[in-house]
Amino acid sequence: MLRQDGSPPLYYMLLHGWIKAFGDSEDATHALSVVFATLCIPAAFWAAGRPWGRRAAWFAAFLAALLPFLTGHGQETRMYSLVPLLSIVATGCFLRVYVLRDRRFIVPFALSLTAMLYTHNWSLFFMVASIGALGWLAWDDPENRRALVKDGIYGFGLALLLYAPWIPTLLFQAKHTAAPWSNSPGTYEPTRQLSRVLGGYGPAMTLAFGAGIGLAAVWHRGRLQAGRERRMLVASSIVIVGLIVLAWALSQHNPAWTNRYFAVVIGPLVVLGAGGLRNAGRVALVACVFLFMFWYQPHPFGDSKASERTVATKVRTLLEPGDLVISTHPERLPVISYYLDDPGLQYATTLGRVRDSGVMDWRDALTRLRKSRVDNTLEPLLDTVPVGAHVLIVRPIIRSDASWRAPWTKLVRRRSAQWSKAMARDERFGRTDVEPFRYGDVLDGVRATLYVKIAGASPAAFHLPDETE
């Protein structure tokens, strides 16, 4: 099924088992993400503890406990709280194996890296950047170079061996289910998105100042006094900068860039930040006070799916088995059908009729949407609707074109306007309801319009005035 999507399978396999045990309600599925986000706290304590010391472990736990990224994505049924957990564990194992030279963690590192690769594709950038960090470590330590390379082959080789069965599916996804909804990132996108992970420029500058002072102190102690810490500083920095640069560069050619993907950065970011705070003295305590003030009441990520829930709750009592539901924003249909919760309904998008409303088929979706028009897709759908049946058309509320400029979103915006106008002008249908009727306060979400097929009757009897009227 994931050949229709662009994601690896691990999170969905875990979610499948979780749903079997606890059900598929919002509370039940969100709870799995809460578990992962909460586990990030002891994981961060462990990851930073031995490399940087016990004081750094407490700083890492503090960062993980209040980090806005984890607070936000810990409330969603997505993999973006599992990825940080695995990233933290993999970072801790990497530092233990290749900086502290504790070979007991080679297998745990390989397993945690493999789990990352099976959870999100940006983990490939983490892996490549980690190999770059290992290369620097080997270059910086000629006496142990051969042993480091050997252990690198063991750790990364085992991870690649375990990941190999998924590579054919990955290549298929890359060819057919890329991210046409994403724009190529600009020059300042890396710093902007990294600051969003930390809750904005204010807390980002606070952490950079506090941890930066500590890391600068480590760097200026000299190789003899702080050789191990300097190596951890450089290796962690290479992983952070390397994976962001790789993602940015490849997204210039094939965009796959959005803030939630930065989940893979959290592991090395938290551990390095904790190491810096540990060496910053009293400045670290002042920085933590300000971070607590910024993060205690985090700015909400927003509940973009609340609109689907509200709209579906209001209109589902008006629908009957056999009625047709059309989403002009194809990837939002699974959420709409989840809240409508009626197996007797028929579903379609601007891509055509949908057999399984719980799945968005991304295979060559942009090409298919370009070929899909009112005359060859919408009208055949409407012709099959019997007299007296309903058609619910759900379209996105678009406040500004600025966030709808990617190839996919731009075409979704155009098709939504075309299909909505075609439905409004079709004299075979009369409009009976609109939800929300007024959406002045709704910044994001959907608007649903309900029609009934009246054939030769006068549509004026069913017409509802627009807001402007």
C-alpha positions in Angstrom: 0.0 0.0 0.0 2.9 2.4 0.7 3.9 2.2 -3.0 1.0 4.7 -3.3 2.7 7.0 -0.8 6.2 8.3 -0.2 6.8 7.0 3.3 8.7 4.0 4.8 6.7 1.4 6.7 7.9 1.3 10.3 5.6 3.9 11.9 2.5 2.5 10.1 3.3 -1.0 11.2 3.5 0.2 14.8 0.3 2.2 14.4 -1.5 -0.8 13.0 -0.7 -2.9 16.0 -1.6 0.1 18.3 -5.0 0.5 16.6 -5.6 -3.2 17.0 -5.1 -2.9 20.7 -6.6 0.6 21.5 -8.8 1.5 18.6 -8.6 4.2 15.9 -10.1 7.2 17.7 -8.2 10.5 17.9 -7.3 10.0 21.5 -6.1 6.5 20.9 -3.9 7.2 17.9 -2.6 10.5 19.3 -1.5 8.6 22.5 1.1 6.6 20.5 2.7 9.9 19.5 2.5 11.1 23.1 4.4 7.9 24.1 7.2 8.5 21.6 7.5 12.2 22.5 7.6 11.4 26.2 10.3 8.8 25.7 12.4 11.5 24.1 13.1 12.9 27.6 14.9 9.8 29.1 16.4 9.1 25.7 18.0 12.6 25.6 19.2 12.2 29.2 20.9 8.9 28.2 22.3 10.2 24.9 24.0 13.3 26.4 25.0 11.7 29.7 28.1 9.8 29.0 29.4 11.9 26.1 29.0 15.3 27.9 28.5 14.4 31.5 25.6 14.1 33.9 24.9 17.9 34.0 24.6 17.9 30.3 22.1 14.9 30.6 19.8 17.1 32.7 20.0 19.9 30.2 19.2 17.5 27.4 16.2 16.2 29.3 15.0 19.8 29.9 15.3 20.6 26.1 13.4 17.4 25.1 10.7 18.0 27.7 9.7 21.4 26.5 10.8 21.5 22.8 7.9 22.9 20.9 8.4 20.6 17.9 7.8 17.6 20.2 4.9 19.3 21.9 3.2 19.9 18.6 3.9 16.7 16.8 3.2 14.7 20.0 -0.5 15.6 19.3 -0.7 14.2 15.8 -1.1 10.7 14.3 2.1 11.0 12.3 5.7 9.7 12.7 7.2 13.0 13.6 7.6 12.2 17.3 9.0 8.7 16.6 11.7 10.2 14.3 13.2 12.5 17.0 13.2 9.6 19.5 15.2 7.4 17.0 17.4 10.4 16.1 18.3 10.9 19.8 19.1 7.3 20.3 21.2 7.0 17.1 23.1 10.2 18.0 23.9 8.8 21.5 25.1 5.5 20.0 27.2 7.3 17.3 29.1 9.4 19.9 29.7 6.3 22.1 31.0 4.2 19.3 33.0 6.7 17.1 34.1 9.3 19.7 34.2 7.5 23.0 35.3 4.2 21.2 32.8 2.0 23.0 32.4 -0.8 20.5 29.5 -2.3 22.5 27.2 0.2 20.8 28.0 -0.7 17.2 24.9 -3.0 16.9 22.6 -0.6 18.8 23.8 2.2 16.5 23.1 0.1 13.4 19.6 -0.9 14.7 18.6 2.7 15.6 19.9 4.0 12.3 18.0 1.2 10.5 14.8 2.1 12.4 15.3 5.8 11.4 15.6 4.8 7.7 12.4 2.7 8.0 10.6 5.6 9.5 11.4 8.7 7.4 13.4 9.2 4.2 15.3 12.2 5.5 17.1 9.8 7.6 19.2 9.0 4.5 20.6 12.5 4.9 21.3 11.8 8.6 23.2 8.6 7.5 25.3 10.4 4.9 26.1 13.3 7.2 27.1 10.8 9.9 29.4 9.1 7.5 30.9 12.5 6.8 31.4 13.0 10.5 33.1 9.6 10.8 35.4 10.5 8.0 36.5 13.7 9.8 37.0 11.7 13.0 39.2 9.2 11.2 41.2 12.0 9.6 41.6 13.8 12.9 42.9 10.6 14.7 45.5 8.9 12.5 46.4 6.4 15.2 42.9 4.9 15.3 42.0 5.6 11.7 42.0 2.0 10.6 39.9 0.9 13.6 37.4 3.7 13.1 37.0 2.8 9.4 36.5 -0.8 10.3 33.9 0.0 12.9 32.2 2.4 10.5 31.9 -0.4 8.0 30.4 -2.7 10.6 27.9 -0.1 11.9 26.8 1.6 8.6 27.1 -1.7 6.7 24.8 -3.5 9.0 22.2 -0.7 8.7 22.4 -0.7 4.9 22.1 -4.5 4.9 18.9 -4.4 7.0 17.5 -1.5 4.9 18.2 -3.2 1.5 14.8 -5.0 1.2 13.1 -1.6 1.2 15.3 0.1 -1.4 13.3 -1.1 -4.5 10.1 0.4 -3.0 12.1 3.6 -2.2 13.2 3.9 -5.8 9.6 3.4 -7.0 8.4 6.0 -4.6 11.1 8.5 -5.7 10.0 8.1 -9.3 6.2 8.1 -8.9 5.3 9.6 -5.5 7.6 12.5 -5.0 6.5 15.7 -3.2 4.9 18.0 -5.9 3.3 20.0 -3.1 6.7 21.3 -1.9 8.6 24.3 -3.2 12.3 24.6 -3.7 13.8 26.1 -0.5 15.3 29.6 -0.6 18.6 30.7 0.8 17.3 31.5 4.3 15.0 28.5 4.6 17.4 26.3 6.6 17.8 28.8 9.4 14.1 29.7 9.3 12.9 26.1 9.6 15.5 25.3 12.2 14.2 28.3 14.3 10.7 27.0 13.9 11.8 23.6 15.4 12.8 25.6 18.5 9.6 27.7 18.6 10.8 30.8 16.8 13.7 33.1 16.5 13.5 34.2 20.2 14.2 30.8 21.7 16.5 29.8 18.9 18.7 32.9 19.6 18.5 32.1 23.3 19.7 28.6 22.9 22.3 29.6 20.3 23.7 32.2 22.7 23.7 30.0 25.8 25.0 26.8 24.1 27.3 28.8 21.9 29.2 30.3 24.8 29.8 26.8 26.2 30.9 25.3 22.9 33.2 28.3 22.3 34.7 27.6 25.7 35.3 23.9 24.8 36.9 24.9 21.5 39.4 27.3 23.1 40.5 25.0 25.9 42.9 23.3 23.4 43.2 19.8 22.1 44.9 18.4 25.2 42.4 19.7 27.8 39.2 19.1 25.8 40.1 16.8 22.9 37.2 14.4 23.3 34.7 17.2 23.7 36.1 19.1 20.7 35.7 15.9 18.6 32.1 15.6 19.8 31.4 19.2 19.0 32.8 18.9 15.5 31.2 15.5 14.8 27.7 16.7 16.0 28.0 19.9 14.0 28.9 18.0 10.8 25.8 15.8 11.2 23.5 18.8 11.8 24.9 21.0 9.0 25.6 18.2 6.6 22.1 16.7 6.6 20.4 20.2 6.3 22.7 21.1 3.4 22.1 17.8 1.7 18.3 18.1 2.0 18.5 21.8 0.8 20.7 21.0 -2.2 18.6 18.0 -3.4 15.4 19.9 -2.9 16.6 22.4 -5.4 16.2 19.7 -8.0 13.4 17.6 -6.5 11.7 19.5 -3.7 11.0 17.6 -0.5 11.2 20.4 2.0 8.9 21.1 5.0 9.4 21.9 8.6 8.2 18.5 10.0 11.0 16.8 8.1 13.5 18.5 10.5 12.6 15.9 13.0 15.8 14.0 12.0 17.9 17.0 13.2 16.5 17.0 16.8 18.9 14.2 18.1 22.2 15.9 17.3 20.7 19.3 18.0 19.5 18.4 21.5 22.7 16.6 22.5 25.0 19.3 21.1 22.9 22.0 22.7 23.1 20.2 26.1 26.8 19.9 25.8 27.1 23.6 25.1 24.9 24.5 28.1 26.9 22.2 30.3 30.0 24.3 29.7 28.3 27.7 29.8 28.3 28.2 33.5 25.7 30.6 34.9 24.8 31.8 31.4 23.2 28.3 30.9 20.9 28.8 33.8 19.8 32.2 32.5 19.3 30.7 29.0 17.1 27.9 30.5 15.0 30.4 32.4 14.3 32.3 29.1 13.7 29.0 27.2 11.2 27.9 29.9 9.4 31.2 29.5 9.3 30.8 25.7 8.3 27.1 25.8 6.1 26.7 28.8 3.1 27.9 26.8 4.2 27.1 23.3 2.6 28.7 20.3 0.2 26.1 18.9 1.0 24.4 15.6 -2.7 24.8 14.7 -5.3 22.1 14.2 -5.8 22.2 10.4 -7.9 19.0 10.6 -10.4 20.5 13.1 -12.2 22.0 10.1 -12.8 18.6 8.5 -14.1 17.3 11.8 -16.5 20.3 12.4 -17.8 20.3 8.8 -18.3 16.5 8.6 -20.1 16.5 12.0 -22.6 19.1 10.7 -23.3 17.6 7.3 -23.2 13.9 7.8 -26.7 13.8 9.2 -27.9 15.2 5.9 -26.2 12.5 3.8 -27.7 9.1 2.9 -26.2 5.9 1.6 -25.2 6.2 -2.0 -24.6 10.0 -1.9 -21.4 11.3 -3.5 -18.7 13.1 -1.6 -16.1 15.0 -3.7 -12.9 16.5 -2.2 -11.2 19.0 -4.6 -8.1 18.7 -2.3 -7.4 15.0 -3.0 -5.1 14.3 0.0 -7.7 15.6 2.5 -10.3 13.0 1.5 -9.0 10.3 4.0 -9.6 12.8 6.8 -13.0 13.8 5.5 -14.1 10.2 5.1 -12.8 9.3 8.6 -15.1 11.9 10.2 -18.1 11.2 8.0 -17.8 7.6 9.1 -20.4 6.2 6.7 -19.4 3.1 4.6 -22.4 3.6 2.4 -21.1 6.9 0.9 -19.3 7.1 -2.5 -16.1 9.2 -2.7 -14.3 11.0 -5.4 -11.6 13.7 -5.9 -10.5 15.8 -8.7 -8.5 12.8 -9.8 -11.6 10.7 -10.2 -13.6 8.1 -8.3 -11.9 6.6 -5.2 -12.3 3.0 -4.2 -10.6 3.2 -0.8 -11.3 6.6 0.8 -8.8 6.0 3.5 -5.8 6.1 1.1 -4.3 8.9 -1.0 -2.8 7.5 -4.1 0.2 9.7 -4.9 1.4 7.7 -7.9 2.0 10.2 -10.7 -0.7 12.4 -9.0 0.4 15.6 -10.6 0.3 14.2 -14.1 -3.2 12.7 -13.4 -4.5 16.0 -12.0 -3.3 17.9 -15.0 -5.3 15.5 -17.2 -8.4 15.7 -15.0 -10.9 18.4 -16.0 -14.6 19.2 -15.5 -15.6 17.7 -18.9 -13.8 14.4 -18.6 -13.9 13.8 -14.8 -16.6 15.8 -13.0 -19.4 15.6 -15.5 -19.2 11.8 -15.8 -19.4 11.6 -12.0 -22.4 13.8 -11.9 -24.2 11.9 -14.6 -24.2 8.8 -12.4 -25.9 10.5 -9.5 -29.7 9.6 -9.4 -32.4 12.2 -8.9 -32.9 13.0 -5.3 -29.4 12.0 -4.3 -26.9 14.4 -2.8 -23.5 15.6 -3.8 -21.2 17.1 -1.2 -18.3 19.0 -2.6 -15.5 19.9 -0.2 -12.9 22.5 -1.1 -10.0 24.1 0.7 -10.3 27.6 2.2 -7.6 29.6 0.5 -6.8 32.9 2.1 -3.6 33.6 0.2 -2.0 32.2 -2.9 1.4 32.5 -1.3 1.3 29.0 0.2 -0.3 27.5 -2.9 2.5 28.1 -5.4 4.0 24.6 -5.7 3.1 22.7 -8.8 0.6 20.5 -6.9 -1.0 23.1 -4.7 -1.3 25.6 -7.5 -3.2 23.1 -9.6 -5.3 22.0 -6.7 -6.3 25.7 -6.2 -7.3 26.0 -9.9 -9.2 22.7 -10.0 -11.1 23.6 -6.8 -12.3 26.9 -8.3 -13.2 25.2 -11.6 -15.1 22.3 -10.0 -16.9 24.6 -7.5 -18.1 26.9 -10.3 -19.2 24.0 -12.5 -21.3 22.6 -9.7 -22.9 25.9 -8.9 -23.8 26.4 -12.6 -25.2 22.9 -13.2 -28.9 23.3 -13.4 -29.5 19.7 -12.6 -28.4 20.4 -9.0 -29.8 22.7 -6.3 -27.7 23.9 -3.3 -29.2 23.0 0.1 -26.4 23.7 2.7 -23.0 25.3 3.1 -20.7 24.6 6.1 -19.3 26.8 7.5 -21.8 29.3 6.2 -19.5 32.1 7.3 -15.8 31.5 7.5 -14.4 34.9 8.4 -12.6 33.5 11.4 -11.5 30.3 9.8 -7.8 30.7 8.7 -7.3 27.2 7.5 -9.5 24.2 6.6 -12.3 23.3 4.2 -15.7 24.5 3.2 -18.4 22.0 2.2 -21.4 22.7 -0.1 -24.3 20.2 -0.3 -26.3 19.8 -3.5 -29.3 17.6 -4.3 -30.0 16.4 -7.9 -33.3 17.9 -8.9 -33.2 17.2 -12.7 -35.8 19.4 -14.3 -36.9 21.3 -11.2 -36.0 24.9 -10.7 -32.7 25.3 -8.9 -33.8 28.7 -7.5 -35.9 27.0 -4.9 -32.8 25.4 -3.4 -30.4 28.3 -3.7 -28.7 29.7 -0.6 -27.3 33.2 -0.7 -23.6 33.7 -0.7 -21.9 35.6 2.2 -21.4 38.6 -0.1 -25.1 38.6 -0.9 
